Amino acid sequence: MSKIGVKVGFTYRVGPLDTNQYGRMDVEVHDIETDLPIDKQLKEAGLAINKVYDHILEKVDSEIEKIISMTTEQKK
């Protein structure tokens, strides 16, 4: 029984370009059983990913706001 996985990620700039601050998000689904219907497995994985993504995005947004605020304060 073969298993496969997939990973996707993106890097994004946080704050002004001269601050060289970046964030990165990755999503990975692994142990997909090739002998079972893939669509069902991906649908189930997608539901979990959506919940995790929403939670992490809320935290990341909060941290980005702090970074931007600190950067703005430092330039004053």
C-alpha positions as CSV (number, residue, x, y, z in Angstrom):
1,M,0.0,0.0,0.0
2,S,1.7,3.2,-1.2
3,K,1.3,6.6,0.5
4,I,1.9,10.0,-0.9
5,G,2.0,13.5,0.4
6,V,1.9,17.1,-0.8
7,K,3.2,20.3,0.6
8,V,2.5,23.9,-0.5
9,G,3.8,27.1,1.1
10,F,4.2,30.8,0.5
11,T,6.4,33.5,1.9
12,Y,5.0,37.0,2.2
13,R,6.5,40.4,3.2
14,V,5.5,41.9,6.6
15,G,5.9,45.6,7.0
16,P,8.0,48.0,4.9
17,L,10.4,46.6,2.4
18,D,13.5,48.1,4.1
19,T,12.7,46.1,7.3
20,N,13.3,42.8,5.6
21,Q,10.6,41.1,7.6
22,Y,8.8,38.1,6.2
23,G,6.4,35.5,7.2
24,R,5.9,32.0,5.8
25,M,3.0,29.6,5.8
26,D,3.1,26.0,4.8
27,V,0.4,23.4,4.5
28,E,1.2,19.7,4.2
29,V,-1.0,16.7,3.7
30,H,0.8,13.3,4.0
31,D,0.1,9.6,4.3
32,I,-2.5,9.8,1.5
33,E,-3.3,6.1,0.8
34,T,-3.2,5.5,-3.0
35,D,-5.3,2.4,-2.6
36,L,-8.2,4.3,-1.2
37,P,-10.4,7.0,-2.8
38,I,-8.2,10.1,-2.8
39,D,-11.0,12.6,-3.2
40,K,-12.5,11.5,0.2
41,Q,-9.2,11.7,1.9
42,L,-8.5,15.2,0.5
43,K,-11.9,16.4,1.5
44,E,-11.4,15.3,5.1
45,A,-7.9,16.8,5.1
46,G,-9.3,20.0,3.7
47,L,-11.8,20.4,6.5
48,A,-9.0,20.0,9.1
49,I,-6.8,22.4,7.2
50,N,-9.5,25.1,7.1
51,K,-9.9,25.0,10.9
52,V,-6.2,25.0,11.5
53,Y,-5.6,27.7,8.9
54,D,-8.2,30.0,10.4
55,H,-6.7,29.6,13.9
56,I,-3.2,30.2,12.8
57,L,-4.2,33.2,10.5
58,E,-5.8,34.9,13.5
59,K,-2.6,34.5,15.5
60,V,-0.4,35.6,12.6
61,D,-2.5,38.6,12.0
62,S,-2.1,39.6,15.6
63,E,1.6,39.2,15.5
64,I,1.9,41.1,12.2
65,E,0.0,44.0,13.7
66,K,2.5,44.1,16.6
67,I,5.5,44.1,14.2
68,I,4.0,46.9,12.1
69,S,3.2,48.9,15.3
70,M,6.8,48.4,16.6
71,T,8.3,49.4,13.2
72,T,6.1,52.5,13.0
73,E,7.1,53.5,16.6
74,Q,10.8,53.0,15.8
75,K,10.6,55.4,12.8
76,K,9.2,58.2,14.8
